């Protein structure tokens, strides 16, 4: 049985996308968010599953593709935060993280950066994850977080300073 999800197009007409298409379209994004918070493959897969399970629990109508994407990001972040709070023992970065010579970042530097991001508190970590890891604009981040754009800009500035101090 296929589940269908409705998105309204520019003319207000319903456009259907089945569940498989939704997962195929957004799976990488949801998994990256989950892995960014969970730091291990198993927990990230659980978060990924929970995110899509919440989507499939009932038929939904979204105002646009951007609305669907924003909803999935928000749910993935909320599921990730809940999983981190529920987890009692924190694990190190998965050994599968590889240094990529083309970007000039060593494995050690990548691990240090991940550790620095993990050390950030709540909203600072969230803005860094959304802005840099998910490539969202300041406006999109503000909308997702329910904060004014200037607040998000302040969070980004402060988070960058904290990361700089941490990595120095």
PyMOL commands that place a pseudoatom at each C-alpha (Angstrom):
pseudoatom trace, name=CA, resn=UNK, resi=1, chain=A, elem=C, hetatm=0, pos=[0.000, 0.000, 0.000]
pseudoatom trace, name=CA, resn=UNK, resi=2, chain=A, elem=C, hetatm=0, pos=[1.437, 3.358, -1.011]
pseudoatom trace, name=CA, resn=UNK, resi=3, chain=A, elem=C, hetatm=0, pos=[1.036, 6.426, 1.151]
pseudoatom trace, name=CA, resn=UNK, resi=4, chain=A, elem=C, hetatm=0, pos=[0.516, 9.696, -0.633]
pseudoatom trace, name=CA, resn=UNK, resi=5, chain=A, elem=C, hetatm=0, pos=[1.452, 13.119, 0.626]
pseudoatom trace, name=CA, resn=UNK, resi=6, chain=A, elem=C, hetatm=0, pos=[0.002, 16.268, -0.810]
pseudoatom trace, name=CA, resn=UNK, resi=7, chain=A, elem=C, hetatm=0, pos=[1.856, 19.470, -1.604]
pseudoatom trace, name=CA, resn=UNK, resi=8, chain=A, elem=C, hetatm=0, pos=[0.122, 22.463, -3.100]
pseudoatom trace, name=CA, resn=UNK, resi=9, chain=A, elem=C, hetatm=0, pos=[1.698, 23.954, -6.218]
pseudoatom trace, name=CA, resn=UNK, resi=10, chain=A, elem=C, hetatm=0, pos=[1.892, 27.662, -7.120]
pseudoatom trace, name=CA, resn=UNK, resi=11, chain=A, elem=C, hetatm=0, pos=[-1.704, 27.587, -8.346]
pseudoatom trace, name=CA, resn=UNK, resi=12, chain=A, elem=C, hetatm=0, pos=[-2.990, 25.970, -5.150]
pseudoatom trace, name=CA, resn=UNK, resi=13, chain=A, elem=C, hetatm=0, pos=[-3.523, 22.616, -6.845]
pseudoatom trace, name=CA, resn=UNK, resi=14, chain=A, elem=C, hetatm=0, pos=[-2.743, 19.420, -4.956]
pseudoatom trace, name=CA, resn=UNK, resi=15, chain=A, elem=C, hetatm=0, pos=[0.353, 17.561, -6.141]
pseudoatom trace, name=CA, resn=UNK, resi=16, chain=A, elem=C, hetatm=0, pos=[0.872, 14.041, -4.798]
pseudoatom trace, name=CA, resn=UNK, resi=17, chain=A, elem=C, hetatm=0, pos=[4.153, 12.351, -3.926]
pseudoatom trace, name=CA, resn=UNK, resi=18, chain=A, elem=C, hetatm=0, pos=[4.159, 8.776, -2.670]
pseudoatom trace, name=CA, resn=UNK, resi=19, chain=A, elem=C, hetatm=0, pos=[6.027, 7.738, 0.471]
pseudoatom trace, name=CA, resn=UNK, resi=20, chain=A, elem=C, hetatm=0, pos=[8.901, 6.167, -1.436]
pseudoatom trace, name=CA, resn=UNK, resi=21, chain=A, elem=C, hetatm=0, pos=[9.510, 9.397, -3.359]
pseudoatom trace, name=CA, resn=UNK, resi=22, chain=A, elem=C, hetatm=0, pos=[9.499, 11.424, -0.138]
pseudoatom trace, name=CA, resn=UNK, resi=23, chain=A, elem=C, hetatm=0, pos=[12.053, 9.097, 1.481]
pseudoatom trace, name=CA, resn=UNK, resi=24, chain=A, elem=C, hetatm=0, pos=[14.212, 9.034, -1.647]
pseudoatom trace, name=CA, resn=UNK, resi=25, chain=A, elem=C, hetatm=0, pos=[14.152, 12.846, -1.869]
pseudoatom trace, name=CA, resn=UNK, resi=26, chain=A, elem=C, hetatm=0, pos=[14.889, 13.629, 1.783]
pseudoatom trace, name=CA, resn=UNK, resi=27, chain=A, elem=C, hetatm=0, pos=[16.683, 10.564, 3.167]
pseudoatom trace, name=CA, resn=UNK, resi=28, chain=A, elem=C, hetatm=0, pos=[20.226, 11.965, 2.867]
pseudoatom trace, name=CA, resn=UNK, resi=29, chain=A, elem=C, hetatm=0, pos=[19.263, 15.231, 4.546]
pseudoatom trace, name=CA, resn=UNK, resi=30, chain=A, elem=C, hetatm=0, pos=[17.462, 13.515, 7.451]
pseudoatom trace, name=CA, resn=UNK, resi=31, chain=A, elem=C, hetatm=0, pos=[20.302, 11.032, 7.935]
pseudoatom trace, name=CA, resn=UNK, resi=32, chain=A, elem=C, hetatm=0, pos=[22.953, 13.811, 7.978]
pseudoatom trace, name=CA, resn=UNK, resi=33, chain=A, elem=C, hetatm=0, pos=[21.004, 15.684, 10.651]
pseudoatom trace, name=CA, resn=UNK, resi=34, chain=A, elem=C, hetatm=0, pos=[20.585, 12.509, 12.694]
pseudoatom trace, name=CA, resn=UNK, resi=35, chain=A, elem=C, hetatm=0, pos=[24.244, 11.551, 12.385]
pseudoatom trace, name=CA, resn=UNK, resi=36, chain=A, elem=C, hetatm=0, pos=[25.305, 15.089, 13.277]
pseudoatom trace, name=CA, resn=UNK, resi=37, chain=A, elem=C, hetatm=0, pos=[23.549, 14.774, 16.622]
pseudoatom trace, name=CA, resn=UNK, resi=38, chain=A, elem=C, hetatm=0, pos=[23.905, 11.049, 17.332]
pseudoatom trace, name=CA, resn=UNK, resi=39, chain=A, elem=C, hetatm=0, pos=[27.557, 10.674, 16.299]
pseudoatom trace, name=CA, resn=UNK, resi=40, chain=A, elem=C, hetatm=0, pos=[27.080, 6.968, 15.621]
pseudoatom trace, name=CA, resn=UNK, resi=41, chain=A, elem=C, hetatm=0, pos=[25.476, 5.015, 12.837]
pseudoatom trace, name=CA, resn=UNK, resi=42, chain=A, elem=C, hetatm=0, pos=[23.061, 2.948, 14.941]
pseudoatom trace, name=CA, resn=UNK, resi=43, chain=A, elem=C, hetatm=0, pos=[21.489, 5.908, 16.761]
pseudoatom trace, name=CA, resn=UNK, resi=44, chain=A, elem=C, hetatm=0, pos=[21.365, 7.912, 13.523]
pseudoatom trace, name=CA, resn=UNK, resi=45, chain=A, elem=C, hetatm=0, pos=[19.436, 5.088, 11.845]
pseudoatom trace, name=CA, resn=UNK, resi=46, chain=A, elem=C, hetatm=0, pos=[16.964, 5.010, 14.744]
pseudoatom trace, name=CA, resn=UNK, resi=47, chain=A, elem=C, hetatm=0, pos=[16.459, 8.784, 14.505]
pseudoatom trace, name=CA, resn=UNK, resi=48, chain=A, elem=C, hetatm=0, pos=[16.078, 8.519, 10.730]
pseudoatom trace, name=CA, resn=UNK, resi=49, chain=A, elem=C, hetatm=0, pos=[13.402, 5.834, 11.129]
pseudoatom trace, name=CA, resn=UNK, resi=50, chain=A, elem=C, hetatm=0, pos=[11.551, 7.763, 13.819]
pseudoatom trace, name=CA, resn=UNK, resi=51, chain=A, elem=C, hetatm=0, pos=[11.503, 10.910, 11.664]
pseudoatom trace, name=CA, resn=UNK, resi=52, chain=A, elem=C, hetatm=0, pos=[9.900, 9.165, 8.706]
pseudoatom trace, name=CA, resn=UNK, resi=53, chain=A, elem=C, hetatm=0, pos=[7.613, 7.129, 10.981]
pseudoatom trace, name=CA, resn=UNK, resi=54, chain=A, elem=C, hetatm=0, pos=[6.188, 10.394, 12.314]
pseudoatom trace, name=CA, resn=UNK, resi=55, chain=A, elem=C, hetatm=0, pos=[5.648, 11.565, 8.747]
pseudoatom trace, name=CA, resn=UNK, resi=56, chain=A, elem=C, hetatm=0, pos=[3.870, 8.356, 7.763]
pseudoatom trace, name=CA, resn=UNK, resi=57, chain=A, elem=C, hetatm=0, pos=[1.656, 8.107, 10.857]
pseudoatom trace, name=CA, resn=UNK, resi=58, chain=A, elem=C, hetatm=0, pos=[-0.957, 10.247, 9.169]
pseudoatom trace, name=CA, resn=UNK, resi=59, chain=A, elem=C, hetatm=0, pos=[-1.555, 11.807, 5.787]
pseudoatom trace, name=CA, resn=UNK, resi=60, chain=A, elem=C, hetatm=0, pos=[-0.352, 15.389, 5.670]
pseudoatom trace, name=CA, resn=UNK, resi=61, chain=A, elem=C, hetatm=0, pos=[-0.812, 18.329, 3.354]
pseudoatom trace, name=CA, resn=UNK, resi=62, chain=A, elem=C, hetatm=0, pos=[2.070, 20.749, 3.071]
pseudoatom trace, name=CA, resn=UNK, resi=63, chain=A, elem=C, hetatm=0, pos=[1.828, 24.241, 1.645]
pseudoatom trace, name=CA, resn=UNK, resi=64, chain=A, elem=C, hetatm=0, pos=[4.937, 23.707, -0.479]
pseudoatom trace, name=CA, resn=UNK, resi=65, chain=A, elem=C, hetatm=0, pos=[8.028, 21.540, -0.891]
pseudoatom trace, name=CA, resn=UNK, resi=66, chain=A, elem=C, hetatm=0, pos=[9.873, 24.020, 1.341]
pseudoatom trace, name=CA, resn=UNK, resi=67, chain=A, elem=C, hetatm=0, pos=[7.224, 23.466, 4.034]
pseudoatom trace, name=CA, resn=UNK, resi=68, chain=A, elem=C, hetatm=0, pos=[7.654, 19.672, 3.762]
pseudoatom trace, name=CA, resn=UNK, resi=69, chain=A, elem=C, hetatm=0, pos=[11.443, 20.035, 3.958]
pseudoatom trace, name=CA, resn=UNK, resi=70, chain=A, elem=C, hetatm=0, pos=[11.220, 22.399, 6.944]
pseudoatom trace, name=CA, resn=UNK, resi=71, chain=A, elem=C, hetatm=0, pos=[8.855, 20.003, 8.711]
pseudoatom trace, name=CA, resn=UNK, resi=72, chain=A, elem=C, hetatm=0, pos=[11.240, 17.088, 8.183]
pseudoatom trace, name=CA, resn=UNK, resi=73, chain=A, elem=C, hetatm=0, pos=[14.228, 19.128, 9.392]
pseudoatom trace, name=CA, resn=UNK, resi=74, chain=A, elem=C, hetatm=0, pos=[12.368, 20.234, 12.534]
pseudoatom trace, name=CA, resn=UNK, resi=75, chain=A, elem=C, hetatm=0, pos=[11.203, 16.665, 13.307]
pseudoatom trace, name=CA, resn=UNK, resi=76, chain=A, elem=C, hetatm=0, pos=[14.692, 15.237, 12.640]
pseudoatom trace, name=CA, resn=UNK, resi=77, chain=A, elem=C, hetatm=0, pos=[16.233, 17.800, 15.007]
pseudoatom trace, name=CA, resn=UNK, resi=78, chain=A, elem=C, hetatm=0, pos=[13.623, 17.134, 17.695]
pseudoatom trace, name=CA, resn=UNK, resi=79, chain=A, elem=C, hetatm=0, pos=[14.050, 13.346, 17.388]
pseudoatom trace, name=CA, resn=UNK, resi=80, chain=A, elem=C, hetatm=0, pos=[17.835, 13.797, 17.497]
pseudoatom trace, name=CA, resn=UNK, resi=81, chain=A, elem=C, hetatm=0, pos=[17.722, 15.946, 20.616]
pseudoatom trace, name=CA, resn=UNK, resi=82, chain=A, elem=C, hetatm=0, pos=[15.429, 13.452, 22.315]
pseudoatom trace, name=CA, resn=UNK, resi=83, chain=A, elem=C, hetatm=0, pos=[17.725, 10.548, 21.394]
pseudoatom trace, name=CA, resn=UNK, resi=84, chain=A, elem=C, hetatm=0, pos=[20.764, 12.379, 22.758]
pseudoatom trace, name=CA, resn=UNK, resi=85, chain=A, elem=C, hetatm=0, pos=[18.932, 13.137, 26.012]
pseudoatom trace, name=CA, resn=UNK, resi=86, chain=A, elem=C, hetatm=0, pos=[17.795, 9.500, 26.321]
pseudoatom trace, name=CA, resn=UNK, resi=87, chain=A, elem=C, hetatm=0, pos=[21.263, 8.119, 25.673]
pseudoatom trace, name=CA, resn=UNK, resi=88, chain=A, elem=C, hetatm=0, pos=[23.252, 7.629, 28.865]
pseudoatom trace, name=CA, resn=UNK, resi=89, chain=A, elem=C, hetatm=0, pos=[26.696, 6.960, 27.483]
pseudoatom trace, name=CA, resn=UNK, resi=90, chain=A, elem=C, hetatm=0, pos=[28.141, 9.193, 24.779]
pseudoatom trace, name=CA, resn=UNK, resi=91, chain=A, elem=C, hetatm=0, pos=[30.207, 7.523, 22.093]
pseudoatom trace, name=CA, resn=UNK, resi=92, chain=A, elem=C, hetatm=0, pos=[33.127, 8.772, 20.081]
pseudoatom trace, name=CA, resn=UNK, resi=93, chain=A, elem=C, hetatm=0, pos=[32.865, 9.649, 16.410]
pseudoatom trace, name=CA, resn=UNK, resi=94, chain=A, elem=C, hetatm=0, pos=[32.405, 6.633, 14.245]
pseudoatom trace, name=CA, resn=UNK, resi=95, chain=A, elem=C, hetatm=0, pos=[35.608, 5.324, 12.668]
pseudoatom trace, name=CA, resn=UNK, resi=96, chain=A, elem=C, hetatm=0, pos=[33.907, 5.596, 9.302]
pseudoatom trace, name=CA, resn=UNK, resi=97, chain=A, elem=C, hetatm=0, pos=[34.546, 9.362, 9.209]
pseudoatom trace, name=CA, resn=UNK, resi=98, chain=A, elem=C, hetatm=0, pos=[37.214, 9.901, 6.623]
pseudoatom trace, name=CA, resn=UNK, resi=99, chain=A, elem=C, hetatm=0, pos=[39.553, 12.780, 5.972]
pseudoatom trace, name=CA, resn=UNK, resi=100, chain=A, elem=C, hetatm=0, pos=[39.160, 14.095, 2.462]
pseudoatom trace, name=CA, resn=UNK, resi=101, chain=A, elem=C, hetatm=0, pos=[42.405, 15.274, 0.916]
pseudoatom trace, name=CA, resn=UNK, resi=102, chain=A, elem=C, hetatm=0, pos=[40.609, 17.467, -1.607]
pseudoatom trace, name=CA, resn=UNK, resi=103, chain=A, elem=C, hetatm=0, pos=[39.330, 19.790, 1.108]
pseudoatom trace, name=CA, resn=UNK, resi=104, chain=A, elem=C, hetatm=0, pos=[42.620, 19.804, 3.009]
pseudoatom trace, name=CA, resn=UNK, resi=105, chain=A, elem=C, hetatm=0, pos=[41.101, 18.707, 6.314]
pseudoatom trace, name=CA, resn=UNK, resi=106, chain=A, elem=C, hetatm=0, pos=[42.735, 15.859, 8.176]
pseudoatom trace, name=CA, resn=UNK, resi=107, chain=A, elem=C, hetatm=0, pos=[40.789, 13.265, 10.128]
pseudoatom trace, name=CA, resn=UNK, resi=108, chain=A, elem=C, hetatm=0, pos=[42.100, 14.750, 13.367]
pseudoatom trace, name=CA, resn=UNK, resi=109, chain=A, elem=C, hetatm=0, pos=[40.950, 18.257, 12.379]
pseudoatom trace, name=CA, resn=UNK, resi=110, chain=A, elem=C, hetatm=0, pos=[37.549, 16.920, 11.386]
pseudoatom trace, name=CA, resn=UNK, resi=111, chain=A, elem=C, hetatm=0, pos=[37.200, 15.124, 14.721]
pseudoatom trace, name=CA, resn=UNK, resi=112, chain=A, elem=C, hetatm=0, pos=[38.298, 18.263, 16.584]
pseudoatom trace, name=CA, resn=UNK, resi=113, chain=A, elem=C, hetatm=0, pos=[35.708, 20.325, 14.719]
pseudoatom trace, name=CA, resn=UNK, resi=114, chain=A, elem=C, hetatm=0, pos=[32.950, 17.780, 15.434]
pseudoatom trace, name=CA, resn=UNK, resi=115, chain=A, elem=C, hetatm=0, pos=[33.966, 17.767, 19.114]
pseudoatom trace, name=CA, resn=UNK, resi=116, chain=A, elem=C, hetatm=0, pos=[33.892, 21.581, 19.180]
pseudoatom trace, name=CA, resn=UNK, resi=117, chain=A, elem=C, hetatm=0, pos=[30.430, 21.658, 17.590]
pseudoatom trace, name=CA, resn=UNK, resi=118, chain=A, elem=C, hetatm=0, pos=[29.191, 19.059, 20.089]
pseudoatom trace, name=CA, resn=UNK, resi=119, chain=A, elem=C, hetatm=0, pos=[30.491, 21.246, 22.931]
pseudoatom trace, name=CA, resn=UNK, resi=120, chain=A, elem=C, hetatm=0, pos=[28.216, 24.107, 21.845]
pseudoatom trace, name=CA, resn=UNK, resi=121, chain=A, elem=C, hetatm=0, pos=[25.019, 24.626, 23.811]
pseudoatom trace, name=CA, resn=UNK, resi=122, chain=A, elem=C, hetatm=0, pos=[21.534, 24.119, 22.313]
pseudoatom trace, name=CA, resn=UNK, resi=123, chain=A, elem=C, hetatm=0, pos=[20.709, 26.956, 19.943]
pseudoatom trace, name=CA, resn=UNK, resi=124, chain=A, elem=C, hetatm=0, pos=[24.344, 27.602, 19.018]
pseudoatom trace, name=CA, resn=UNK, resi=125, chain=A, elem=C, hetatm=0, pos=[24.798, 24.002, 17.937]
pseudoatom trace, name=CA, resn=UNK, resi=126, chain=A, elem=C, hetatm=0, pos=[21.485, 24.053, 16.070]
pseudoatom trace, name=CA, resn=UNK, resi=127, chain=A, elem=C, hetatm=0, pos=[22.313, 27.189, 14.036]
pseudoatom trace, name=CA, resn=UNK, resi=128, chain=A, elem=C, hetatm=0, pos=[25.745, 25.805, 13.079]
pseudoatom trace, name=CA, resn=UNK, resi=129, chain=A, elem=C, hetatm=0, pos=[24.216, 22.474, 12.026]
pseudoatom trace, name=CA, resn=UNK, resi=130, chain=A, elem=C, hetatm=0, pos=[21.450, 24.092, 9.973]
pseudoatom trace, name=CA, resn=UNK, resi=131, chain=A, elem=C, hetatm=0, pos=[23.482, 26.894, 8.432]
pseudoatom trace, name=CA, resn=UNK, resi=132, chain=A, elem=C, hetatm=0, pos=[26.669, 25.004, 7.590]
pseudoatom trace, name=CA, resn=UNK, resi=133, chain=A, elem=C, hetatm=0, pos=[25.740, 21.316, 7.479]
pseudoatom trace, name=CA, resn=UNK, resi=134, chain=A, elem=C, hetatm=0, pos=[22.325, 21.729, 5.846]
pseudoatom trace, name=CA, resn=UNK, resi=135, chain=A, elem=C, hetatm=0, pos=[23.222, 24.854, 3.831]
pseudoatom trace, name=CA, resn=UNK, resi=136, chain=A, elem=C, hetatm=0, pos=[20.125, 26.744, 4.905]
pseudoatom trace, name=CA, resn=UNK, resi=137, chain=A, elem=C, hetatm=0, pos=[19.959, 30.528, 4.697]
pseudoatom trace, name=CA, resn=UNK, resi=138, chain=A, elem=C, hetatm=0, pos=[19.748, 32.690, 7.819]
pseudoatom trace, name=CA, resn=UNK, resi=139, chain=A, elem=C, hetatm=0, pos=[16.089, 33.324, 6.993]
pseudoatom trace, name=CA, resn=UNK, resi=140, chain=A, elem=C, hetatm=0, pos=[15.332, 29.602, 6.705]
pseudoatom trace, name=CA, resn=UNK, resi=141, chain=A, elem=C, hetatm=0, pos=[17.141, 28.877, 9.978]
pseudoatom trace, name=CA, resn=UNK, resi=142, chain=A, elem=C, hetatm=0, pos=[15.223, 31.678, 11.701]
pseudoatom trace, name=CA, resn=UNK, resi=143, chain=A, elem=C, hetatm=0, pos=[11.914, 30.336, 10.443]
pseudoatom trace, name=CA, resn=UNK, resi=144, chain=A, elem=C, hetatm=0, pos=[12.707, 26.775, 11.565]
pseudoatom trace, name=CA, resn=UNK, resi=145, chain=A, elem=C, hetatm=0, pos=[13.839, 27.908, 14.999]
pseudoatom trace, name=CA, resn=UNK, resi=146, chain=A, elem=C, hetatm=0, pos=[11.036, 30.416, 15.440]
pseudoatom trace, name=CA, resn=UNK, resi=147, chain=A, elem=C, hetatm=0, pos=[13.551, 33.205, 16.104]
pseudoatom trace, name=CA, resn=UNK, resi=148, chain=A, elem=C, hetatm=0, pos=[14.127, 36.602, 14.438]
pseudoatom trace, name=CA, resn=UNK, resi=149, chain=A, elem=C, hetatm=0, pos=[16.817, 36.661, 11.728]
pseudoatom trace, name=CA, resn=UNK, resi=150, chain=A, elem=C, hetatm=0, pos=[18.979, 39.040, 13.759]
pseudoatom trace, name=CA, resn=UNK, resi=151, chain=A, elem=C, hetatm=0, pos=[18.924, 36.602, 16.675]
pseudoatom trace, name=CA, resn=UNK, resi=152, chain=A, elem=C, hetatm=0, pos=[20.087, 33.801, 14.363]
pseudoatom trace, name=CA, resn=UNK, resi=153, chain=A, elem=C, hetatm=0, pos=[22.877, 36.054, 13.047]
pseudoatom trace, name=CA, resn=UNK, resi=154, chain=A, elem=C, hetatm=0, pos=[23.931, 36.756, 16.645]
pseudoatom trace, name=CA, resn=UNK, resi=155, chain=A, elem=C, hetatm=0, pos=[23.890, 33.042, 17.453]
pseudoatom trace, name=CA, resn=UNK, resi=156, chain=A, elem=C, hetatm=0, pos=[26.039, 32.335, 14.391]
pseudoatom trace, name=CA, resn=UNK, resi=157, chain=A, elem=C, hetatm=0, pos=[28.534, 35.046, 15.325]
pseudoatom trace, name=CA, resn=UNK, resi=158, chain=A, elem=C, hetatm=0, pos=[28.782, 33.837, 18.928]
pseudoatom trace, name=CA, resn=UNK, resi=159, chain=A, elem=C, hetatm=0, pos=[28.996, 30.182, 17.894]
pseudoatom trace, name=CA, resn=UNK, resi=160, chain=A, elem=C, hetatm=0, pos=[31.840, 30.961, 15.471]
pseudoatom trace, name=CA, resn=UNK, resi=161, chain=A, elem=C, hetatm=0, pos=[33.711, 32.775, 18.261]
pseudoatom trace, name=CA, resn=UNK, resi=162, chain=A, elem=C, hetatm=0, pos=[33.181, 29.831, 20.619]
pseudoatom trace, name=CA, resn=UNK, resi=163, chain=A, elem=C, hetatm=0, pos=[34.401, 27.386, 17.974]
pseudoatom trace, name=CA, resn=UNK, resi=164, chain=A, elem=C, hetatm=0, pos=[37.434, 29.549, 17.269]
pseudoatom trace, name=CA, resn=UNK, resi=165, chain=A, elem=C, hetatm=0, pos=[38.319, 29.632, 20.988]
pseudoatom trace, name=CA, resn=UNK, resi=166, chain=A, elem=C, hetatm=0, pos=[37.736, 25.921, 21.355]
pseudoatom trace, name=CA, resn=UNK, resi=167, chain=A, elem=C, hetatm=0, pos=[39.925, 25.068, 18.360]
pseudoatom trace, name=CA, resn=UNK, resi=168, chain=A, elem=C, hetatm=0, pos=[42.714, 27.529, 19.205]
for i in range(1, 168): cmd.bond("trace and resi %d" % i, "trace and resi %d" % (i + 1))
show_as sticks, trace
zoom trace
